[in-house]
Amino acid sequence: AQSVSQHNHHVILSEAASLELGCNYSYGGTVNLFWYVQYPGQHLQLLLKYFSGDPLVKGIKGFEAEFIKSKFSFNLRKPSVQWSDTAEYFCAVNARRNFNKFYFGSGTKLNVKP
Amino acid sequence: DGGITQSPKYLFRKEGQNVTLSCEQNLNHDAMYWYRQDPGQGLRLIYYSQIVNDFQKGDIAEGYSVSREKKESFPLTVTSAQKNPTAFYLCASSLHPGTVANYGYTFGSGTRLTVV
C-alpha cells in the first residue's frame, strides 16, 4: 500500500531561520507530489506541486521543494521563515494511474517565534 | 465568493445514531471528495464522486454512505456501523476528476464530529 511519511510532527523555529520539512513516500510508479498548507483558522490550500521536469519546484511565499526520485523524497524548504509561516504542512502523493487517490502525510506543525 | 461550505462546524452524536455531514460547493466543480483526519495521521479518503449520481468507495468507506443527487452537494452519513467515528471530516472538490492532479483540491473548513 502507498504511504506518505512526515517525520517531523512539530517544528519550532525563530524568525529568519531556515526550514526543511521531510516527506518520504512509498510507491514504485510515477507520482505527482504536493505540499499543502493550513494556516490557523483557514482551509487547506495548495503550496506547490511537482509533476515532471525540473525536480526543484518553487511555490508561493518563497517555499520550494526538491523531488529526489532515488530517495522517494519531496522535502519542503524555505531559506528564511517568517512568523506568518506558522501553520500545519501536509505532503501528499498522487499516483498518476489513479488520479482520484491522494495519500497524505500526517502533517507537520510549524511554529515560528517572532 | 466561490468555495466549499461544510456544516455544522462541530457535531455531537450519541452512540448508535446516524448523522449526516453537509458539503455544498458553488464552484461548479464536477468532482467531490470526503476525507477523514485523525490526530497524528494523514487525511484518508472515504468516498469520492466524479459526476452526479455516481460515487466510489475510498480507502475507508466502511460505516459511511454518501449521495450525489446534485452537482453542488455531497453529503456524508456516518452510520452506527462506523466503529470509531470521532474525527475531523474534510470535504474537497476539483474542477474535473482529471484536474485534481493538476490543480489540487479546494477544501472546505471541516466538521469535527464527536461521539458521546
Interface residues (C-beta under 8 A of the other chain):
Chain A: V4 Q6 H9 N32 F34 Y36 H43 L44 Q45 L46 K49 F51 F90 A92 N94 R96 F99 N100 K101 F102 Y103 F104 G105 S106 G107
Chain B: G3 I4 A31 Y33 Y35 G40 Q41 G42 L43 R44 L45 Y48 Q50 Q56 G58 D59 L90 P97 G98 V100 A101 N102 Y103 G104 Y105 T106 F107 G108 S109
